[in-house]
Amino acid sequence: MNDIVPRKEMVKLGLKGIGGVAGGLGLFLLKGIASIGGALSIPGLIVGVLVTTAGMVIGSSKEDRQAGILTAGAGVITVVASLPLIGGLAGWLMSLAGIGLIAGGAYSLYKFWKGLKSRG
């Protein structure tokens, strides 16, 4: 049990944890923007398109393809959550995904902290 965790694994856990928590909080922020303005949220549509475009630009690099796809997906779901009829379901899914990302990120940060303690 108290094996020293390799540095590469520690960096991976730390980045995964921070990214998960930040991504979850970002989804809650996007959900809030998508709910501004009643049934059809113009700010939500604009921000959703911008986030989708940013995700496509990020995903153009082979190393960052997964991050780009996730960012573009968050933008698309923000656009959908800004629409009148299906926005409620999309908003609920954004909340569920945000909670999942925060929980996963917190678990990675816990493992990171535990690995730091094993290093002395």
Buried (B, 14 or more C-beta within 10 A) or exposed (E): EEEEBEEEEBEEBBEBBBBBBEBBBBBBEBBEBBBEEEEEBEBBBBBBBEBBEBBBEBBEEEEBEEBBBBBBBBBBBBBBBBBEEEBEEBBEBBBEBBEBBBEBBBBBBEBBEEBEEEEE
